[in-house]
Amino acid sequence: MITKQQTKLFAAAGFVVMWSSGFIGARLGTAEANTFTLLMWRFIAAAIILGGWWLWKQRKRISAKTLFSQAMIGLFAQGGYLLCVFLSIESGVSAGTSNLITTLQPIAAAALAGPVLKESATIRQWFGLLLGISGVLLVVLGDLGSAAGVPLWGYALSFMAVISLVCATLYEKKTKDAVSIMDALPIQTLISAFLFTILAAATGHTAPPVNPDFWMAAAWLAILSTIGGYGFYWLNLKLGSVTRVSSLLYLTPPFTMLWAFFMFGDKIGSFTLAGMIVCLIGVWIIQKE
């Protein structure tokens, strides 16, 4: 019989793997097409898969209140978060720096969970959060490079991505809606597909390339990163506190770098190895009962 602790461990591991897949998929996809094109077709594919599954298996009445709340969560957690991250990197901010900024999300979520949700972090958890951000800093230290010519609004976009995901996380937790993940995720993904289709059309980037590598990347992002990543994120949020769930984001930069090492041959330096160890310790402290 599977215990509650084993379920939490599986959900946590699934989230780290699937969320990290987004950075790998973005690297594959942006080599073939414009950001808006990739995001548009990524979410159209995910919406078709999730919508088809929902029509086949669920097909139950969803209230207008649930439709609205899940649409808002999708706009902030998927649309706003990914749009800000991609545009920040396009403006010249390095992927490592943008990743570092977005890993401030656990600190922001923990700070706001108290006044908003009455869900305060313990002193031990705050220590783990600070240790985790220190580990992330070590992981991306070698990637910071020169920031010459990067506009300040480029960095602001990465901070806006943090705010967008935190808002969606707190809103989802506060609504206490009993809707299942398989009802919620199709709505969230559909609204994101609609958003990115509008943006791609407005910028003239709706036409996908004929290169099969693009479609492989789009399928990768749709299945692993969108359905898997966000599915496991909301599952973890249902199983634990905002602080515990958000802290798992600390594990994504080092795991992504390990993945890139095996898939692309990217080098892993001493700072990265040290950061991975610190991140693991920080998350272990936060997750420890």
Disulfide bonds with the S-S distance in Angstrom:
none
